[in-house]
Structures are given as C-alpha cells and as structure tokens.
Amino acid sequence: MTEDQKAMSFILELLHAAKGVPVPAVRLAADVKHCGYRNEISGVLDLMEDRGLIDRFPDPLGARRYVLTSAGKEAFDAL
C-alpha cells in the first residue's frame, strides 16, 4: 500500500467511527498526522471526494467537514 492508500483507509475508519456526524478537515488532518502519515491531507480528501467515497458537508462558517458516502461505507467494509 502507498502512503496515500494508507491515509485513505485511515480516513475511512475515522469517518465510519463518526457514525454520520460531519468531521472537520482539520480534525482529520490532525489525526492522520498523529498516526505518522506525512501526506498532504487536503489533496487526499479531494481525491476521495472525486472518487465518491466521502462527501463535503456544507458548513455555514466555511470549514470543510466530511461524511462517509454509501460508496465509502462499502469501501470501508471491504477493508
């Protein structure tokens, strides 16, 4: 697995654990960095959004928040 794939699977785990509650991008980035991955998280999140694994949740304050899509849940279940 590449570093991006490891970070993606970890993000899927984090969003699955959130049980539908939108998670801020800064929280995801902090958790991924804390686990030792050195990826550019905003790029990984954009890639995952393009693939339909996650969806950006609208936030009135402009913060980027993400939730797991049904495709993302299937990908998580396949891990």
Rosetta silent file (secondary structure, phi, psi, omega in degrees, C-alpha in Angstrom):
SEQUENCE: MTEDQKAMSFILELLHAAKGVPVPAVRLAADVKHCGYRNEISGVLDLMEDRGLIDRFPDPLGARRYVLTSAGKEAFDAL
SCORE:     score description
SCORE:     0.000 S_00000001
   1 L     0.000  140.609  175.239    0.000    0.000    0.000 S_00000001
   2 L   -80.905  168.388  178.400    1.152    3.511   -0.744 S_00000001
   3 H   -61.583  -38.240  178.091    1.087    6.260    1.875 S_00000001
   4 H   -63.477  -42.434  179.482   -1.962    7.787    0.175 S_00000001
   5 H   -65.154  -38.402  177.780   -3.824    4.472    0.302 S_00000001
   6 H   -65.264  -43.296  178.708   -2.959    4.048    3.981 S_00000001
   7 H   -64.425  -39.534  178.955   -4.163    7.569    4.744 S_00000001
   8 H   -63.455  -43.845 -179.730   -7.378    6.948    2.767 S_00000001
   9 H   -66.650  -35.920  177.655   -8.157    3.767    4.657 S_00000001
  10 H   -67.021  -40.763  177.615   -7.474    5.523    7.967 S_00000001
  11 H   -64.142  -39.764  176.156   -9.770    8.413    6.971 S_00000001
  12 H   -60.165  -41.346  178.129  -12.479    5.895    6.059 S_00000001
  13 H   -63.338  -43.062 -179.489  -12.105    4.364    9.525 S_00000001
  14 H   -63.928  -43.678 -179.028  -12.345    7.772   11.205 S_00000001
  15 H   -70.516  -33.371  176.646  -15.457    8.768    9.261 S_00000001
  16 H   -66.080  -40.209  179.461  -17.078    5.390    9.886 S_00000001
  17 H   -67.152  -24.074 -179.797  -16.467    5.791   13.618 S_00000001
  18 L   -74.631  -13.469  176.080  -18.124    9.235   13.494 S_00000001
  19 L    52.143   48.396  174.378  -21.424    7.498   12.562 S_00000001
  20 L    89.451   -5.472  177.016  -22.648   10.183   10.166 S_00000001
  21 L   -81.566  125.193 -179.660  -21.523   13.211   12.169 S_00000001
  22 L   -59.900  132.392 -178.005  -19.571   15.552    9.858 S_00000001
  23 E  -107.823  128.582  178.667  -15.880   15.650   10.781 S_00000001
  24 E   -64.335  146.334  179.976  -13.847   18.823   10.138 S_00000001
  25 H   -61.070  -35.260  179.817  -10.943   18.504    7.724 S_00000001
  26 H   -66.232  -33.436  177.106   -8.551   19.934   10.315 S_00000001
  27 H   -67.924  -43.841  177.831   -9.506   17.161   12.742 S_00000001
  28 H   -60.756  -44.405 -179.251   -8.924   14.512   10.080 S_00000001
  29 H   -62.603  -41.259  179.759   -5.565   16.074    9.208 S_00000001
  30 H   -65.482  -41.896  179.946   -4.505   16.165   12.858 S_00000001
  31 H   -66.620  -40.770  179.797   -5.483   12.524   13.427 S_00000001
  32 H   -66.061  -42.648  179.013   -3.716   11.360   10.267 S_00000001
  33 H   -65.748  -39.046  179.527   -0.582   13.315   11.183 S_00000001
  34 H   -60.957  -31.630  179.783   -0.712   11.967   14.736 S_00000001
  35 L   -83.139   -1.388  173.298   -0.611    8.423   13.337 S_00000001
  36 L    99.219    1.418  176.828    2.570    9.204   11.433 S_00000001
  37 L   -80.467  138.320 -174.930    1.354    9.635    7.863 S_00000001
  38 L  -109.896   33.575 -177.172    3.052   12.537    6.108 S_00000001
  39 L   -83.367  159.977  169.715    0.536   13.119    3.342 S_00000001
  40 L   -82.667  101.103 -169.321   -0.983   16.359    2.146 S_00000001
  41 H   -66.496  -35.008 -179.570   -4.421   15.622    3.601 S_00000001
  42 H   -62.521  -37.045  176.557   -6.352   18.229    1.638 S_00000001
  43 H   -68.058  -38.910  177.965   -5.250   16.542   -1.587 S_00000001
  44 H   -65.692  -41.947  178.600   -6.179   13.112   -0.243 S_00000001
  45 H   -64.205  -41.025  177.439   -9.609   14.399    0.826 S_00000001
  46 H   -62.925  -41.369  178.664  -10.173   15.947   -2.619 S_00000001
  47 H   -63.332  -43.621  179.641   -9.191   12.654   -4.268 S_00000001
  48 H   -65.938  -36.287  177.411  -11.549   10.699   -2.013 S_00000001
  49 H   -67.170  -41.446  177.414  -14.339   13.183   -2.755 S_00000001
  50 H   -61.684  -34.535  179.533  -13.719   12.840   -6.511 S_00000001
  51 L   -80.939   -6.738  177.728  -13.969    9.049   -6.160 S_00000001
  52 L    82.035   15.756 -179.481  -17.288    9.397   -4.298 S_00000001
  53 L   -81.824  -31.444  178.691  -16.030    7.867   -1.051 S_00000001
  54 E  -132.742  162.303  179.383  -16.724   10.952    1.037 S_00000001
  55 E  -131.485  140.062  178.246  -18.931   13.984    0.684 S_00000001
  56 E   -78.109  130.092 -179.055  -18.304   17.542    1.789 S_00000001
  57 E   -94.847  130.272 -179.216  -20.870   18.699    4.297 S_00000001
  58 L   -65.421  133.533 -179.193  -21.994   22.322    3.974 S_00000001
  59 L  -128.394  126.013 -177.722  -20.853   24.427    6.917 S_00000001
  60 L   -64.650  -19.708  179.891  -22.068   28.000    7.430 S_00000001
  61 L   -89.974   -3.823  178.128  -18.675   29.003    8.875 S_00000001
  62 L    88.352    1.666  177.893  -16.788   27.826    5.796 S_00000001
  63 L   -73.412  144.277  176.885  -14.999   24.923    7.485 S_00000001
  64 L   -84.089  118.426  177.530  -14.570   21.806    5.377 S_00000001
  65 E  -122.762  146.254 -175.500  -16.452   18.925    7.013 S_00000001
  66 E  -128.587  148.357  173.787  -16.793   15.430    5.592 S_00000001
  67 E  -129.455  159.216  179.297  -19.146   12.490    5.902 S_00000001
  68 E   -81.479  134.220  175.437  -18.901    8.957    4.567 S_00000001
  69 L   -89.832  175.085  177.763  -20.975    8.139    1.476 S_00000001
  70 H   -64.653  -35.687  176.302  -22.557    4.774    0.757 S_00000001
  71 H   -65.856  -37.305  177.273  -19.665    4.001   -1.619 S_00000001
  72 H   -66.083  -37.631  177.215  -17.270    4.921    1.170 S_00000001
  73 H   -65.865  -40.307  177.040  -19.066    2.607    3.567 S_00000001
  74 H   -63.456  -40.659  177.956  -18.786   -0.229    1.055 S_00000001
  75 H   -64.633  -38.676  177.764  -15.068    0.524    0.661 S_00000001
  76 H   -65.266  -43.281  179.516  -14.677    0.504    4.450 S_00000001
  77 H   -63.609  -27.422  179.943  -16.490   -2.818    4.726 S_00000001
  78 H   -79.748  -12.629 -179.486  -14.145   -4.252    2.088 S_00000001
  79 L   -64.390    0.000    0.000  -11.037   -3.355    4.136 S_00000001
